[in-house]
């Protein structure tokens, strides 16, 4: 189970993607 953060150069969070990794 991992979390992928998508951020802008200004360190603003665009979206958070939760992925299940087996």
Jmol script that loads the backbone (N, CA, C; Angstrom):
load data "model"
ATOM      1  N   UNK A   1       0.849  -1.186   0.000  1.00  0.00           N
ATOM      2  CA  UNK A   1       0.000   0.000   0.000  1.00  0.00           C
ATOM      3  C   UNK A   1       0.885   1.236   0.000  1.00  0.00           C
ATOM      4  N   UNK A   2       0.729   2.071  -1.015  1.00  0.00           N
ATOM      5  CA  UNK A   2       1.590   3.244  -1.123  1.00  0.00           C
ATOM      6  C   UNK A   2       0.773   4.472  -1.497  1.00  0.00           C
ATOM      7  N   UNK A   3       1.335   5.631  -1.176  1.00  0.00           N
ATOM      8  CA  UNK A   3       0.663   6.888  -1.479  1.00  0.00           C
ATOM      9  C   UNK A   3       1.546   7.723  -2.387  1.00  0.00           C
ATOM     10  N   UNK A   4       0.977   8.177  -3.499  1.00  0.00           N
ATOM     11  CA  UNK A   4       1.739   9.005  -4.432  1.00  0.00           C
ATOM     12  C   UNK A   4       1.231  10.443  -4.357  1.00  0.00           C
ATOM     13  N   UNK A   5       2.159  11.365  -4.061  1.00  0.00           N
ATOM     14  CA  UNK A   5       1.788  12.773  -3.963  1.00  0.00           C
ATOM     15  C   UNK A   5       2.174  13.490  -5.241  1.00  0.00           C
ATOM     16  N   UNK A   6       1.232  14.249  -5.786  1.00  0.00           N
ATOM     17  CA  UNK A   6       1.546  15.081  -6.943  1.00  0.00           C
ATOM     18  C   UNK A   6       1.597  16.527  -6.463  1.00  0.00           C
ATOM     19  N   UNK A   7       2.777  17.146  -6.622  1.00  0.00           N
ATOM     20  CA  UNK A   7       2.939  18.491  -6.093  1.00  0.00           C
ATOM     21  C   UNK A   7       3.514  19.433  -7.138  1.00  0.00           C
ATOM     22  N   UNK A   8       3.211  20.712  -6.970  1.00  0.00           N
ATOM     23  CA  UNK A   8       3.746  21.744  -7.853  1.00  0.00           C
ATOM     24  C   UNK A   8       5.102  22.186  -7.315  1.00  0.00           C
ATOM     25  N   UNK A   9       5.865  22.914  -8.102  1.00  0.00           N
ATOM     26  CA  UNK A   9       7.164  23.431  -7.638  1.00  0.00           C
ATOM     27  C   UNK A   9       7.022  24.311  -6.398  1.00  0.00           C
ATOM     28  N   UNK A  10       5.826  24.838  -6.170  1.00  0.00           N
ATOM     29  CA  UNK A  10       5.614  25.668  -4.984  1.00  0.00           C
ATOM     30  C   UNK A  10       5.202  24.819  -3.791  1.00  0.00           C
ATOM     31  N   UNK A  11       5.334  23.510  -3.938  1.00  0.00           N
ATOM     32  CA  UNK A  11       5.011  22.565  -2.867  1.00  0.00           C
ATOM     33  C   UNK A  11       3.531  22.598  -2.516  1.00  0.00           C
ATOM     34  N   UNK A  12       2.697  22.831  -3.531  1.00  0.00           N
ATOM     35  CA  UNK A  12       1.262  22.755  -3.305  1.00  0.00           C
ATOM     36  C   UNK A  12       0.769  21.394  -3.770  1.00  0.00           C
ATOM     37  N   UNK A  13      -0.051  20.778  -2.942  1.00  0.00           N
ATOM     38  CA  UNK A  13      -0.523  19.441  -3.276  1.00  0.00           C
ATOM     39  C   UNK A  13      -1.629  19.519  -4.322  1.00  0.00           C
ATOM     40  N   UNK A  14      -1.404  18.888  -5.460  1.00  0.00           N
ATOM     41  CA  UNK A  14      -2.409  18.853  -6.519  1.00  0.00           C
ATOM     42  C   UNK A  14      -3.392  17.715  -6.244  1.00  0.00           C
ATOM     43  N   UNK A  15      -2.852  16.537  -6.070  1.00  0.00           N
ATOM     44  CA  UNK A  15      -3.706  15.391  -5.811  1.00  0.00           C
ATOM     45  C   UNK A  15      -2.930  14.302  -5.096  1.00  0.00           C
ATOM     46  N   UNK A  16      -3.662  13.461  -4.403  1.00  0.00           N
ATOM     47  CA  UNK A  16      -3.040  12.354  -3.703  1.00  0.00           C
ATOM     48  C   UNK A  16      -3.597  11.057  -4.265  1.00  0.00           C
ATOM     49  N   UNK A  17      -2.717  10.185  -4.679  1.00  0.00           N
ATOM     50  CA  UNK A  17      -3.156   8.941  -5.302  1.00  0.00           C
ATOM     51  C   UNK A  17      -2.800   7.764  -4.396  1.00  0.00           C
ATOM     52  N   UNK A  18      -3.819   7.037  -3.975  1.00  0.00           N
ATOM     53  CA  UNK A  18      -3.593   5.867  -3.145  1.00  0.00           C
ATOM     54  C   UNK A  18      -3.602   4.627  -4.026  1.00  0.00           C
ATOM     55  N   UNK A  19      -2.510   3.889  -3.971  1.00  0.00           N
ATOM     56  CA  UNK A  19      -2.420   2.702  -4.816  1.00  0.00           C
ATOM     57  C   UNK A  19      -2.127   1.466  -3.975  1.00  0.00           C
ATOM     58  N   UNK A  20      -2.774   0.383  -4.330  1.00  0.00           N
ATOM     59  CA  UNK A  20      -2.499  -0.880  -3.650  1.00  0.00           C
ATOM     60  C   UNK A  20      -1.399  -1.612  -4.398  1.00  0.00           C
ATOM     61  N   UNK A  21      -0.307  -1.827  -3.709  1.00  0.00           N
ATOM     62  CA  UNK A  21       0.802  -2.546  -4.340  1.00  0.00           C
ATOM     63  C   UNK A  21       0.913  -3.927  -3.724  1.00  0.00           C
ATOM     64  N   UNK A  22       0.875  -4.940  -4.562  1.00  0.00           N
ATOM     65  CA  UNK A  22       0.921  -6.309  -4.059  1.00  0.00           C
ATOM     66  C   UNK A  22       2.372  -6.772  -3.939  1.00  0.00           C
TER      67      UNK A  22
END
end "model"
wireframe off; spacefill off
backbone 0.3
color backbone group
